[in-house]
Amino acid sequence: MAWEDDSKTMLIGFVIVLIVGINIILFFGDITNLGGNALTGAATVNCIDTTSGISCNGNTFVLAHDNICPYNTVKVCTNNCELTRLYANDDRACPTACIDVCVPTNIAEKL
């Protein structure tokens, strides 16, 4: 009988820890990227530096060599954080360092 009581107590304790842990992940999810939008299925955008420019969601903003950009794009000095902020539509703080890349005019107006 004593063993069954210990098992029940252990099971109840495990369930309580599990519930508290899930609530902590959901509460601090935006900070840790483990919960919040990630659990609701919302798409997240992460822009990264590449050798050819900055890549965001499969779009590559090429480097502006000699101030020459492809048709319908303009040269903008920006960085991957600013483009991620634009796609995510949030107010994150970004560094001021930038590189010259060619972006479509509609994105350039928002930067």
Backbone as CSV, one residue per row, in Angstrom:
resi,resn,N_x,N_y,N_z,CA_x,CA_y,CA_z,C_x,C_y,C_z
1,MET,0.815,-1.199,0.000,0.000,0.000,0.000,0.855,1.257,0.000
2,ALA,1.979,1.216,0.695,2.812,2.410,0.772,3.387,2.746,-0.595
3,TRP,3.702,1.727,-1.385,4.266,1.972,-2.711,3.249,2.651,-3.618
4,GLU,1.994,2.284,-3.558,0.956,2.897,-4.394,0.770,4.366,-4.022
5,ASP,0.832,4.696,-2.746,0.685,6.087,-2.331,1.843,6.934,-2.849
6,ASP,3.066,6.380,-2.809,4.216,7.105,-3.332,4.095,7.325,-4.843
7,SER,3.585,6.341,-5.549,3.417,6.464,-7.000,2.391,7.540,-7.342
8,LYS,1.300,7.571,-6.591,0.275,8.587,-6.833,0.822,9.980,-6.549
9,THR,1.558,10.119,-5.458,2.143,11.410,-5.111,3.141,11.846,-6.172
10,MET,3.942,10.905,-6.659,4.922,11.220,-7.691,4.228,11.631,-8.993
11,LEU,3.160,10.935,-9.354,2.407,11.253,-10.562,1.759,12.629,-10.459
12,ILE,1.165,12.947,-9.339,0.543,14.261,-9.133,1.599,15.353,-9.184
13,GLY,2.748,15.119,-8.565,3.836,16.098,-8.611,4.335,16.320,-10.031
14,PHE,4.470,15.244,-10.807,4.904,15.358,-12.194,3.915,16.158,-13.024
15,VAL,2.630,15.911,-12.849,1.605,16.645,-13.594,1.635,18.134,-13.228
16,ILE,1.816,18.447,-11.975,1.885,19.856,-11.549,3.100,20.536,-12.168
17,VAL,4.249,19.876,-12.140,5.462,20.449,-12.739,5.280,20.628,-14.246
18,LEU,4.648,19.677,-14.897,4.393,19.761,-16.332,3.486,20.940,-16.665
19,ILE,2.427,21.114,-15.920,1.499,22.230,-16.161,2.190,23.567,-15.919
20,VAL,2.930,23.670,-14.847,3.653,24.916,-14.554,4.682,25.197,-15.643
21,GLY,5.397,24.166,-16.091,6.396,24.339,-17.144,5.785,24.821,-18.449
22,ILE,4.674,24.248,-18.841,3.995,24.680,-20.071,3.525,26.124,-19.933
23,ASN,2.997,26.489,-18.783,2.555,27.872,-18.588,3.722,28.849,-18.642
24,ILE,4.866,28.465,-18.102,6.042,29.339,-18.169,6.474,29.517,-19.625
25,ILE,6.495,28.443,-20.401,6.862,28.549,-21.813,5.886,29.440,-22.562
26,LEU,4.600,29.297,-22.316,3.614,30.135,-22.994,3.728,31.587,-22.559
27,PHE,4.010,31.836,-21.285,4.089,33.203,-20.777,5.321,33.922,-21.302
28,PHE,6.467,33.244,-21.285,7.710,33.855,-21.737,8.060,33.452,-23.168
29,GLY,7.106,32.980,-23.920,7.350,32.476,-25.261,7.913,33.495,-26.217
30,ASP,7.501,34.742,-26.126,8.008,35.756,-27.031,9.484,36.024,-26.800
31,ILE,9.956,35.857,-25.580,11.365,36.098,-25.272,12.216,34.919,-25.729
32,THR,11.747,33.704,-25.481,12.544,32.514,-25.770,12.268,31.930,-27.143
33,ASN,11.279,32.436,-27.871,10.865,31.924,-29.182,10.398,30.472,-29.111
34,LEU,9.955,30.034,-27.946,9.421,28.685,-27.815,7.903,28.673,-27.769
35,GLY,7.309,29.781,-27.504,5.859,29.838,-27.392,5.343,31.044,-28.114
36,GLY,4.238,31.569,-27.648,3.678,32.764,-28.271,3.292,32.494,-29.706
37,ASN,3.816,33.275,-30.627,3.483,33.143,-32.037,3.891,31.795,-32.603
38,ALA,4.966,31.218,-32.105,5.422,29.935,-32.628,4.383,28.842,-32.384
39,LEU,3.670,28.910,-31.264,2.674,27.890,-30.969,1.352,28.136,-31.675
40,THR,1.100,29.372,-32.101,-0.155,29.652,-32.790,-0.054,29.379,-34.272
41,GLY,1.145,29.078,-34.756,1.307,28.755,-36.160,1.631,29.953,-37.021
42,ALA,1.864,31.116,-36.464,2.192,32.288,-37.247,3.593,32.132,-37.826
43,ALA,3.756,32.581,-39.052,5.055,32.479,-39.705,6.008,33.522,-39.133
44,THR,7.236,33.123,-38.955,8.244,34.061,-38.492,9.250,34.285,-39.611
45,VAL,9.775,35.484,-39.687,10.734,35.842,-40.719,12.074,36.076,-40.057
46,ASN,13.112,35.535,-40.655,14.453,35.763,-40.153,15.336,36.098,-41.343
47,CYS,15.791,37.340,-41.413,16.674,37.767,-42.488,18.113,37.506,-42.070
48,ILE,18.898,36.985,-42.997,20.290,36.655,-42.699,21.203,37.248,-43.766
49,ASP,22.432,37.533,-43.364,23.440,37.999,-44.305,23.959,36.819,-45.116
50,THR,24.080,37.024,-46.416,24.661,36.013,-47.295,25.796,36.657,-48.074
51,THR,26.498,35.861,-48.843,27.603,36.408,-49.626,27.111,37.319,-50.740
52,SER,25.867,37.150,-51.176,25.346,37.980,-52.262,24.500,39.152,-51.773
53,GLY,24.221,39.232,-50.462,23.412,40.323,-49.914,22.717,39.911,-48.632
54,ILE,21.410,40.171,-48.580,20.594,39.806,-47.414,19.435,38.950,-47.904
55,SER,19.219,37.805,-47.262,18.167,36.877,-47.658,17.051,36.880,-46.623
56,CYS,15.801,37.081,-47.100,14.611,37.073,-46.242,13.532,36.229,-46.904
57,ASN,13.136,35.151,-46.263,12.032,34.322,-46.758,12.179,33.941,-48.223
58,GLY,13.360,33.575,-48.634,13.573,33.173,-50.015,13.854,34.324,-50.965
59,ASN,13.662,35.575,-50.522,14.006,36.738,-51.339,15.409,37.183,-50.976
60,THR,16.243,37.374,-51.979,17.593,37.860,-51.723,17.716,39.277,-52.236
61,PHE,18.071,40.184,-51.340,18.325,41.565,-51.702,19.823,41.663,-51.989
62,VAL,20.169,41.784,-53.275,21.560,41.713,-53.696,22.316,42.973,-53.319
63,LEU,23.630,42.817,-53.181,24.499,43.950,-52.884,24.493,44.928,-54.057
64,ALA,24.530,46.206,-53.746,24.551,47.246,-54.781,26.008,47.514,-55.153
65,HIS,26.502,46.827,-56.176,27.873,47.020,-56.635,27.933,48.229,-57.555
66,ASP,28.835,49.162,-57.255,29.033,50.372,-58.076,27.739,51.155,-58.265
67,ASN,26.871,51.142,-57.237,25.595,51.862,-57.250,24.672,51.424,-58.381
68,ILE,24.811,50.201,-58.851,23.967,49.676,-59.927,23.030,48.631,-59.330
69,CYS,21.730,48.829,-59.556,20.720,47.898,-59.065,19.864,47.414,-60.226
70,PRO,19.312,46.205,-60.110,18.407,45.709,-61.156,17.172,46.592,-61.305
71,TYR,16.462,46.408,-62.387,15.257,47.172,-62.690,14.232,47.048,-61.558
72,ASN,13.549,48.139,-61.253,12.510,48.229,-60.207,13.060,48.073,-58.794
73,THR,14.358,48.273,-58.617,14.934,48.268,-57.275,15.758,49.533,-57.090
74,VAL,15.962,49.893,-55.834,16.764,51.065,-55.508,17.790,50.684,-54.452
75,LYS,18.863,51.447,-54.409,19.919,51.200,-53.429,19.503,51.775,-52.082
76,VAL,19.615,50.955,-51.038,19.281,51.363,-49.677,20.366,50.823,-48.757
77,CYS,20.772,51.638,-47.800,21.716,51.181,-46.785,20.909,50.627,-45.608
78,THR,20.951,49.322,-45.419,20.161,48.674,-44.381,20.919,47.458,-43.856
79,ASN,20.317,46.762,-42.919,20.912,45.524,-42.399,19.814,44.483,-42.216
80,ASN,20.228,43.257,-41.856,19.249,42.174,-41.742,18.241,42.416,-40.628
81,CYS,18.633,43.105,-39.552,17.709,43.387,-38.449,16.587,44.325,-38.899
82,GLU,16.934,45.365,-39.661,15.911,46.310,-40.119,14.922,45.641,-41.074
83,LEU,15.423,44.761,-41.926,14.513,44.047,-42.828,13.636,43.060,-42.062
84,THR,14.191,42.391,-41.057,13.381,41.502,-40.223,12.309,42.295,-39.492
85,ARG,12.676,43.473,-38.972,11.712,44.330,-38.284,10.590,44.738,-39.233
86,LEU,10.930,45.039,-40.481,9.930,45.423,-41.469,8.972,44.275,-41.751
87,TYR,9.509,43.070,-41.952,8.656,41.915,-42.221,7.816,41.524,-41.010
88,ALA,8.396,41.602,-39.808,7.685,41.207,-38.593,6.742,42.298,-38.102
89,ASN,6.921,43.518,-38.605,6.086,44.657,-38.217,6.114,44.864,-36.702
90,ASP,7.334,44.943,-36.158,7.478,45.190,-34.733,8.422,46.365,-34.513
91,ASP,8.713,46.663,-33.267,9.521,47.852,-32.955,10.844,47.471,-32.284
92,ARG,11.464,46.401,-32.768,12.742,45.974,-32.191,13.833,47.010,-32.468
93,ALA,14.798,47.072,-31.601,15.926,47.987,-31.760,16.988,47.311,-32.626
94,CYS,17.458,48.027,-33.634,18.444,47.477,-34.563,19.710,48.315,-34.545
95,PRO,20.844,47.691,-34.852,22.093,48.452,-34.927,22.076,49.396,-36.128
96,THR,22.931,50.398,-36.087,22.951,51.382,-37.167,23.868,50.985,-38.311
97,ALA,24.733,50.001,-38.116,25.612,49.556,-39.195,24.781,49.022,-40.351
98,CYS,25.208,49.334,-41.582,24.404,48.916,-42.719,25.293,48.615,-43.921
99,ILE,24.699,47.931,-44.897,25.353,47.673,-46.170,24.409,48.132,-47.273
100,ASP,24.952,48.467,-48.435,24.135,48.904,-49.564,23.600,47.690,-50.303
101,VAL,22.278,47.570,-50.310,21.611,46.487,-51.025,20.529,47.074,-51.917
102,CYS,20.120,46.306,-52.903,19.058,46.715,-53.817,17.745,46.098,-53.346
103,VAL,16.763,46.945,-53.079,15.454,46.475,-52.625,14.379,47.054,-53.524
104,PRO,13.238,46.385,-53.644,12.133,46.950,-54.413,11.696,48.294,-53.836
105,THR,11.138,49.143,-54.672,10.779,50.495,-54.247,9.743,50.488,-53.125
106,ASN,8.805,49.543,-53.125,7.790,49.515,-52.067,8.403,49.198,-50.708
107,ILE,9.444,48.387,-50.671,10.133,48.100,-49.402,11.004,49.281,-48.998
108,ALA,11.642,49.912,-49.983,12.498,51.068,-49.685,11.712,52.194,-49.049
109,GLU,10.462,52.376,-49.466,9.622,53.446,-48.889,9.314,53.168,-47.417
110,LYS,9.233,51.906,-47.038,8.918,51.547,-45.650,10.127,51.621,-44.738
111,LEU,11.324,51.514,-45.330,12.531,51.590,-44.518,12.785,53.039,-44.207
